[in-house]
């Protein structure tokens, strides 16, 4: 088993290093390609995660033990150290946080021999030893980088981290009783249990895109059957001390997001811009560009005609003193003030309106205008349109009926007249229609003739 494990680890490492080495090979580059690579190596601040390498994978190997540094319950008194190995795929979301999917295999062993106990002696147990093969262990963890930001250094090369997550593991325990009988539990089938990994570690950037990963992981199993023996209280747990390599994926010219120092990126961007500007100024001294720049500055500082617009932007130079100008220095147009023409309403106009009032008839208790009223209303419409006049319509009723009914009927009749005039081409804004109900009688409501006079729509012309 150990020989096969070592072969597997060596084969996986060889394939990984071969792939990484192949990815590093490049063709000779032109100057433009070199400048592009330099821009990728030093991305501008706030350029987003796409400017960095955020995906990586890693392989590791180490030692397993059915105990953790925090102590707690153990079902056997003497635990052994055995080999384990695994790999992971990681996505860095920010410079200090990422998500990591781990896969792991290994072996756990312990016994109850009294000659070399590494923990409390377990008495009154029917078992002498166990061996558990962890067939697979798949977890998803959040990884927090603690110290990749250092104000004293531009580049971080050592990054402590902590991680925690959850997942599922499949394992097969084999247990030996005190009589020497060995049994494969669960009829030889794997157990599947929830596992919670909590890890501490250090990553060292040993090359561009290659990190050495050293860590210690405690795994808390949601079961007490990992060692084949359920002995209350408490669930089983095991630890994994490991070392391995992590390889950043993506464009090799981009830096790893996990090793970015934000303050150093800002400082580097500032220095680069300062040096570039200084070089441009040094190169352009005493040449035509500087002289042209001086001329433009002089134009910006000079206002020959005193209109408040510099000569550089003045499209109408030499404007007379005191002339109001726009932003381009040209005179503003002088507004022409025209006096409104007021039309005087004549007696003939009033006669047209009075005829319409006299001839205005509605159906009984309705707001429907009778056709006999149309000719005189047409004259009113023509008068308003031709002379641009306005008209106020006031509807009135007699006292018969309720107040609310009379108010509605008077309003509806005034609106009916307005609608008719609008249908003949009158601007709606030129006509105001109001209802007063029975509140403004002009005659007595005790006689039929008086009530007839009170039922009316008054027309008032105005400019």
C-alpha positions in Angstrom: 0.0 0.0 0.0 2.7 2.5 0.9 4.7 1.6 -2.3 1.6 2.2 -4.4 1.0 5.5 -2.6 4.5 6.7 -3.2 4.3 5.8 -6.9 1.0 7.7 -7.2 2.4 10.8 -5.6 5.5 10.7 -7.7 3.6 10.2 -10.9 1.1 13.0 -10.1 4.0 15.4 -9.3 5.9 14.5 -12.4 2.9 15.2 -14.7 2.1 18.5 -12.9 5.7 19.8 -13.2 5.9 18.7 -16.8 2.7 20.6 -17.7 3.9 23.7 -15.8 7.3 23.6 -17.5 5.6 23.3 -20.9 3.4 26.3 -20.1 6.5 28.4 -19.3 8.1 27.9 -22.8 7.7 31.0 -25.0 8.9 32.2 -28.4 11.2 35.3 -28.7 9.1 38.5 -28.3 9.1 41.8 -30.0 9.4 45.2 -28.2 5.6 45.7 -28.4 5.0 42.2 -26.9 7.5 43.0 -24.1 5.7 46.3 -23.3 2.4 44.4 -23.2 3.9 41.8 -20.9 5.2 44.6 -18.5 1.7 46.1 -18.4 0.3 42.7 -17.5 3.0 42.2 -14.8 2.1 45.5 -13.2 -1.7 46.0 -13.7 -3.1 49.4 -12.8 -4.9 49.8 -9.5 -8.7 49.0 -9.6 -8.2 47.2 -12.9 -10.4 44.2 -11.7 -9.7 40.6 -11.0 -9.2 39.9 -14.8 -5.8 41.5 -14.6 -4.5 38.8 -12.2 -4.3 35.1 -12.1 -7.1 33.9 -9.9 -7.3 30.1 -10.6 -4.7 27.7 -9.3 -4.4 24.0 -8.5 -2.2 22.2 -6.0 -1.0 18.8 -5.0 0.2 17.7 -1.5 1.2 14.8 0.6 1.8 14.3 4.3 1.0 12.4 7.4 -2.3 11.4 9.0 -3.0 10.8 12.6 -6.4 10.0 14.4 -5.9 12.9 16.8 -5.9 16.7 16.7 -4.0 19.3 18.7 -7.2 20.5 20.4 -7.5 17.1 22.1 -10.8 15.5 22.9 -12.3 12.0 22.6 -10.2 9.1 21.3 -11.4 5.6 21.1 -7.9 4.0 21.1 -4.9 4.8 23.4 -2.1 4.5 20.9 -2.4 6.3 17.5 -0.1 5.8 14.6 1.2 8.1 11.8 0.4 7.1 8.2 0.6 8.7 4.8 -2.0 10.8 3.0 -2.1 12.7 -0.3 -4.5 15.0 -2.1 -5.0 17.9 -4.5 -7.2 20.9 -4.9 -8.6 23.6 -7.2 -8.8 27.1 -6.0 -10.5 30.3 -7.1 -9.2 33.6 -5.6 -12.1 36.0 -5.3 -10.3 39.0 -3.7 -6.7 39.5 -2.7 -7.3 37.9 0.7 -10.2 35.5 0.2 -10.8 32.5 -2.1 -12.8 29.3 -2.4 -11.0 25.9 -2.5 -12.2 22.5 -3.5 -10.1 19.7 -2.0 -9.8 15.9 -2.7 -8.0 13.7 -0.3 -7.1 10.0 0.4 -5.2 8.3 3.2 -5.0 5.7 6.0 -5.7 5.9 9.8 -4.4 3.4 12.4 -4.4 3.0 16.1 -4.3 0.3 18.8 -4.6 -0.2 22.5 -1.1 -1.5 23.3 0.0 -0.4 26.7 3.7 -0.3 26.0 3.6 2.9 23.9 0.5 4.9 24.6 0.2 8.4 23.2 -2.9 9.3 25.0 -5.1 8.2 27.8 -5.2 4.4 28.4 -8.5 3.0 27.1 -9.8 0.2 29.4 -12.7 -2.2 29.1 -12.6 -2.1 25.3 -13.4 -5.2 23.2 -11.0 -4.1 20.4 -7.3 -4.1 20.2 -6.7 -2.1 17.0 -8.3 -0.7 13.8 -7.3 0.5 10.3 -9.5 2.9 8.3 -9.0 3.5 4.6 -10.2 7.0 3.6 -11.3 6.2 0.1 -12.1 9.8 -0.7 -12.6 13.0 1.0 -14.2 15.9 -1.0 -14.7 19.4 0.7 -15.3 23.0 -0.2 -13.6 25.6 2.0 -13.2 29.4 2.3 -9.5 30.4 2.5 -8.6 33.7 4.2 -5.1 35.1 3.6 -4.0 36.8 6.9 -0.7 38.6 6.0 -0.4 39.1 2.2 -0.5 42.9 2.8 2.6 44.4 4.3 3.1 48.2 4.3 6.9 47.7 4.6 7.3 45.6 1.4 6.1 46.1 -2.1 5.8 42.3 -2.8 4.6 39.7 -0.5 6.4 36.3 -0.6 5.0 34.6 2.5 1.2 34.4 3.1 -0.3 32.8 6.3 -3.8 31.6 5.8 -6.7 29.9 7.6 -9.5 27.9 6.1 -12.7 26.2 7.1 -15.4 24.4 5.1 -17.5 21.3 4.9 -17.8 18.2 2.7 -18.3 14.5 2.5 -16.0 11.6 3.0 -16.2 7.9 2.2 -14.2 5.5 4.3 -13.9 1.8 5.2 -12.9 0.8 8.8 -11.4 -2.6 9.6 -11.4 -3.5 13.3 -9.6 -6.3 15.3 -11.0 -7.5 18.6 -9.0 -8.7 21.6 -9.2 -12.3 20.3 -7.4 -11.4 17.1 -10.5 -11.5 14.8 -10.5 -8.9 12.1 -13.8 -7.6 10.7 -14.6 -5.3 7.8 -17.5 -3.2 9.0 -20.6 -2.3 7.0 -20.2 -5.6 5.1 -17.2 -4.1 3.3 -19.1 -1.1 2.0 -18.0 2.5 2.5 -19.4 4.7 5.2 -20.3 8.2 4.0 -20.2 11.0 6.6 -20.1 14.8 6.8 -16.6 16.2 7.6 -15.6 19.7 8.6 -12.0 20.7 7.9 -10.3 23.6 9.7 -6.7 24.4 8.6 -3.8 26.7 9.3 -0.9 27.1 6.8 1.8 29.1 5.1 2.4 29.7 1.4 5.8 30.7 0.1 6.1 32.1 -3.5 9.2 30.1 -4.6 8.9 31.1 -8.3 6.6 33.1 -10.6 3.3 31.2 -10.4 4.7 28.5 -8.1 4.0 28.4 -4.3 5.2 26.1 -1.6 2.2 25.1 0.6 2.7 23.9 4.2 -0.2 23.4 6.6 -2.0 21.5 9.3 -5.6 20.5 8.9 -8.0 19.2 11.6 -10.9 17.2 10.3 -14.0 16.8 12.4 -16.3 13.9 11.4 -20.0 14.0 12.1 -19.9 10.4 13.3 -18.2 8.1 15.9 -17.6 5.2 13.5 -14.5 6.5 11.7 -12.3 4.1 13.9 -14.9 1.3 13.8 -15.8 1.7 17.5 -18.6 3.9 18.8 -17.6 4.9 22.3 -19.5 8.0 23.7 -19.1 10.8 24.2 -18.0 12.7 21.1 -17.4 12.1 17.4 -14.1 11.1 15.8 -11.5 13.4 14.4 -8.2 13.2 12.6 -5.4 15.6 11.5 -3.4 16.0 8.3 0.0 17.7 8.3 1.0 18.3 4.7 3.4 20.0 2.3 2.9 20.5 -1.4 3.1 22.8 -4.4 0.5 25.2 -5.8 0.5 26.3 -9.5 -1.2 29.4 -10.7 -3.2 29.0 -13.9 -3.6 31.6 -16.7 -1.3 34.1 -18.4 2.1 33.7 -16.8 2.8 37.4 -17.2 0.0 38.3 -14.8 0.6 38.4 -11.0 -1.2 36.1 -8.6 -4.1 37.9 -6.9 -3.4 36.1 -3.6 0.0 37.7 -3.4 -1.0 41.3 -4.4 -0.1 44.2 -2.1 -2.7 46.9 -2.8 -0.7 49.7 -1.3 2.4 48.7 -3.3 0.2 48.6 -6.5 -0.9 52.2 -5.9 2.6 53.4 -5.2 4.0 51.6 -8.3 1.3 53.2 -10.5 2.0 56.6 -9.1 5.8 56.3 -9.5 5.4 55.0 -13.1 3.2 57.9 -14.1 5.5 60.4 -12.4 8.6 59.0 -14.2 6.8 58.9 -17.6 5.6 62.5 -17.2 9.1 63.7 -16.1 10.7 61.9 -19.1 8.2 63.6 -21.5 9.0 67.0 -20.1 12.7 66.4 -20.2 12.6 65.2 -23.8 10.4 68.2 -25.0 12.5 71.0 -23.6 13.4 73.8 -26.1 11.5 72.2 -29.0 8.6 73.3 -31.1 6.0 71.5 -28.9 7.0 73.5 -25.9 6.8 76.8 -27.8 3.4 75.8 -29.2 2.2 75.0 -25.7 3.5 78.4 -24.4 1.6 80.2 -27.2 -1.6 78.4 -26.2 -1.1 79.3 -22.6 -0.6 83.0 -23.6 -3.8 82.9 -25.6 -5.6 81.4 -22.6 -4.3 84.1 -20.4 -5.1 87.0 -22.8 -8.4 88.8 -23.4 -7.7 91.6 -26.0 -11.2 93.0 -26.4 -12.1 92.7 -22.6 -15.3 90.8 -23.2 -14.5 88.1 -20.6 -13.6 85.4 -23.2 -9.9 84.5 -23.7 -8.4 85.0 -27.2 -8.0 81.2 -27.5 -11.8 80.7 -27.4 -12.9 84.1 -28.8 -14.5 83.5 -32.2 -15.5 87.2 -32.6 -12.5 89.3 -31.6 -12.6 93.1 -31.2 -16.2 93.3 -30.0 -17.1 96.8 -28.8 -16.6 97.5 -25.2 -19.6 96.7 -23.1 -21.2 94.3 -25.6 -22.9 91.3 -24.1 -21.3 88.1 -25.6 -21.9 84.4 -25.4 -19.3 81.7 -24.4 -17.6 81.9 -27.8 -17.1 85.7 -27.5 -19.8 86.6 -30.1 -22.5 89.3 -29.4 -25.7 88.0 -28.0 -28.8 88.7 -30.2 -30.9 91.6 -29.1 -34.4 90.6 -28.3 -37.1 92.5 -30.1 -39.9 93.5 -27.8 -43.3 93.5 -29.6 -46.3 95.0 -27.9 -49.3 92.6 -27.8 -52.3 93.8 -29.9 -55.4 94.0 -27.8 -58.6 93.6 -29.8 -61.6 95.7 -28.7 -64.8 93.7 -28.4 -67.5 95.5 -30.5 -71.2 95.7 -30.1 -71.5 93.5 -33.2 -69.5 90.8 -31.4 -71.7 91.1 -28.3 -74.8 90.8 -30.6 -73.4 87.5 -32.0 -73.0 86.2 -28.5 -76.4 87.4 -27.3 -78.2 85.8 -30.3 -76.5 82.5 -29.4 -77.7 82.8 -25.8 -81.3 83.5 -26.9 -81.4 80.6 -29.3 -79.6 78.1 -27.1 -82.0 75.2 -26.2 -81.4 71.8 -24.6 -83.5 68.7 -24.4 -85.6 68.5 -21.3 -83.5 67.8 -18.1 -80.6 66.9 -20.4 -77.3 68.5 -21.6 -78.0 67.7 -25.3 -78.1 70.8 -27.5 -81.0 71.0 -29.9 -80.0 71.4 -33.6 -81.9 74.7 -33.8 -79.1 76.3 -31.7 -76.3 75.2 -34.1 -76.3 78.2 -36.5 -75.8 80.9 -33.8 -73.2 78.7 -32.0 -71.3 78.4 -35.3 -71.1 82.2 -35.5 -69.7 82.3 -32.0 -67.0 79.7 -33.0 -66.0 81.8 -36.0 -65.8 84.9 -33.9 -63.5 83.3 -31.4 -61.2 81.8 -34.1 -61.0 84.8 -36.3 -60.4 87.4 -33.6 -58.5 85.1 -31.2 -60.9 85.8 -28.3 -61.6 83.8 -25.2 -65.0 82.8 -23.9 -66.4 81.9 -20.4 -69.5 79.7 -20.2 -71.5 79.7 -17.0 -74.3 77.2 -16.7 -77.4 77.9 -14.4 -80.6 76.0 -13.5 -83.9 76.8 -11.7 -84.6 75.5 -8.2 -86.4 72.4 -9.2 -84.5 69.2 -8.3 -81.8 68.6 -5.8 -78.8 70.9 -5.4 -76.3 68.2 -6.5 -78.4 67.4 -9.6 -78.8 71.0 -10.6 -75.0 71.6 -10.1 -74.2 68.7 -12.3 -76.7 69.6 -15.0 -75.5 73.2 -15.2 -71.9 72.0 -15.5 -72.8 69.4 -18.1 -74.6 72.0 -20.2 -71.7 74.4 -20.1 -69.3 71.6 -21.1 -71.7 70.6 -23.9 -71.5 74.1 -25.4 -67.7 74.0 -25.1 -67.4 70.7 -26.8 -69.5 71.9 -29.7 -67.3 75.0 -30.1 -64.2 72.9 -29.9 -65.6 70.6 -32.6 -65.8 73.6 -34.8 -62.1 74.4 -34.5 -62.0 76.5 -31.3 -58.8 76.1 -29.2 -60.0 74.3 -26.0 -57.7 76.6 -23.9 -59.8 79.6 -25.1 -63.0 78.3 -23.6 -63.8 78.0 -19.8 -66.9 76.1 -18.8 -68.3 76.4 -15.2 -71.6 75.2 -13.6 -73.3 77.2 -10.8 -76.6 75.2 -10.5 -79.4 77.2 -8.9 -77.1 79.4 -6.8 -77.3 82.5 -9.1 -80.9 83.1 -10.2 -81.8 86.2 -12.2 -85.6 85.7 -11.7 -88.1 84.2 -9.3 -88.4 80.4 -9.2 -92.1 80.6 -8.2 -93.4 81.1 -11.7 -92.8 79.1 -14.9 -91.6 82.2 -16.7 -89.1 83.0 -14.0 -87.8 79.4 -13.9 -87.4 79.5 -17.7 -85.2 82.7 -17.3 -83.1 81.0 -14.6 -82.4 78.0 -16.9 -79.6 79.5 -19.0 -75.9 79.4 -20.2 -74.2 82.8 -20.1 -71.5 83.7 -22.6 -68.8 86.2 -21.6 -66.2 87.3 -24.2 -62.8 88.5 -23.3 -59.3 88.9 -24.8 
